[in-house]
Amino acid sequence: MDQKNYAEGIMIKFLQIPDNEKRNIYQDVSNKIGVPPKAVEKDVWVTLMLRMVFESELAPHLIFKGGTSLSKAFDLIKRLSEDIDLGIDRTYLGFEGDLSKGQIRKLRRECHTFVSGEFKELLKKQLDEYGVDENLYELAVENTQISDQDPETILVNYKSLYDKDELPYLLPRVKIEISARSLIEPHHPEEIRSWIEEQFPDAAFTEDAFEVSTTDPRKTFLEKLILLHEEFEKPKDKIRYLRMSMHFYDIDQIMSSEYGPAALKDHALFDSIIAHRRVITPMSTTTIHYPFKPLTSPRL
């Protein structure tokens, strides 16, 4: 694909160009960055959903967190992250200050109502205004029953150019998970763009990068350590092993950056995470201590 073909004229939104041209671009980017073309396609949809959310009026109340934030915002991990994890400031849902257990249950139910109603409608409105053909995607709420499930999930099922049997683990969908129980701080704005826009910066379909309020990797690092600590303190027959390896990988990658060592020195951040979890999320462990400190630590 010669990017000069798209280097002149008016802006062309990528999804509006012919399918055969999109395939060529996916293959070109695949050759350059070493990921399957089907993954390049998925990254387009992940990036588009982030743009729709963080260019909406809800943006001031949301943060981007989790593994996908480590790859998309900070380039700290190289594994393909398919889901978008968002935290919503609970004050937007009408919950302020310290919460009782009953209020936390109400918060979870209110988050379900918000995601299945207001958020889904907003996402559809954003996609319509952006000019995305409604035949290219379908929005669905994963849990349609009234529930206090948290996080709550919206599925964006998109029309793929690739056969379902080609890399079947790469499903043609983006999962957007929204939690009202997340610790919002610390976060800061980071610029996001798709892989194709990084590789074709001067193409007519390439748009300006957009800002996303993103959780600080130090917090993500400590939260993953705490999650693993809790999990492996369970009785052996209760430990979950499925999908745990990604946390070890993420921790290793963050530790190789500036953020890991900085997180281990940030006792105030660690304490704030523990305090938040003790109130908002039931914790199964009692021996929470600073990462890598011996069990005889006076901070136990």
Steps between C-alpha positions, in 0.01 A plus 500: 500500500646836394391756757536773233170373360336658804736789565302766317145630506241513778516287811367150442384314809672163487186286524356675195769389258444183288542166675776382265701813582447445872629145461812629324562749779449237769754278324750784463478586868521131588824471305645805673414427864483120499140436605226321301289714264190395694656651813568825313132509408402449863729781611312733265176419682655521847644842416172614347307407816749690715462803275120483519505482880767760570372752248157490666354707783566207737878524457562713814341226713686199357847348519666243274662222701617139485725311262385674183599835651853365551530421129298778337603794719848407622631228265612304806372159391501324164218249552180566308253657742147469370281646773449860608483540878346824620439642844223751558516755780225388736409861577360517144254228603406692814715322759739711708703455815530178699255228398331230706471144368141573402604813312771305318237251381285792382803647323555174313136486392510864393810428291312217325212737422743764376693264270194327352320830447677835490845373402376271224285781356791744515731257320243451224455877467876553475537233232211648300646851516841366403346346190555131577261287296266325744521186283865464602434440870250403768490617861387253765486500880663180625275471806143604419353419844476758779820429685764624742773345284805722483666557261216513249574426135400638160591281201581668170465224240654623176494368145841348436664469160649167611354152525397393850726192470804721448652548845171399670620629838490853354127560522356786292385696801619758748403457864454826688494433874394781731542495876366748753723358774833603353746725680514795262830662601773523388435553130622737230433570130676286242482519120352201315495400136464176305782288360405594145514870588843451655625329184328738254521838678448706181215298347167674441323251727737576788347719769668694776581309815246552777546528875378238744502530880709195584584327827861540605694175434631506858144446622435225244824330607411501870142390435623201302743405777221521757266296280757221469579516871132454584455222245796289607419536867183297439483126571666314216173362361346850488777673306409623151771431243314596183617836360743553788812481283422837341536669839846349551599617153368851560676526836828387344471756221408788733785405734737541204382859457526804727152437641562172683787612723320831562185314607690290754624819666158666505367395839226764494358362175515145634315603816232682299437191285472274805271745682275527194481124451417433863194725470384458138609146411483217755851368559562137584844561648617645828877496445530784251848648515731696279608303191813290552523593869567202730208375707674629813455857375370735774252634241295175509 
